């Protein structure tokens, strides 16, 4: 199986793989407040790089326990988010 993708430039592919590995290394099982919050903070930083305003709010889970929830909204767009290759 080929490890190259005709849709991604090599640098983008390498950065994407590194980011995926980083995210997978964050232990964040459901109910683990500290882990879920760590994942939310990291993803908030990532989407912030693309101009989204990200905040972490607290909501009750199905057991009534407070859990962090990431909310992202449009903000100041510093970079365009590429969507090529996602449709068709």
QUIRATA-V27275 format. One record per pair of residues at least 4 apart in sequence whose ideal C-beta (glycine too) atoms are under 6 Angstrom apart, sorted by the first residue. I is the first residue (numbers start at 0). J is the second residue. Records with the same first field share a line. If there is no record, write none. Layout:
BEGIN
I=J + J
END
This chain:
BEGIN
6=84
7=11 + 12
25=37 + 38
26=34
27=34 + 35 + 38
31=35
35=67
36=67
39=55 + 67 + 69
42=69
43=53 + 69
46=51 + 53 + 71
47=53
49=78 + 80
50=74 + 75 + 76 + 77
51=71 + 74
52=72 + 74
53=71
54=70
55=67 + 69
56=68 + 70
57=65
58=68
59=63
60=64 + 66
END
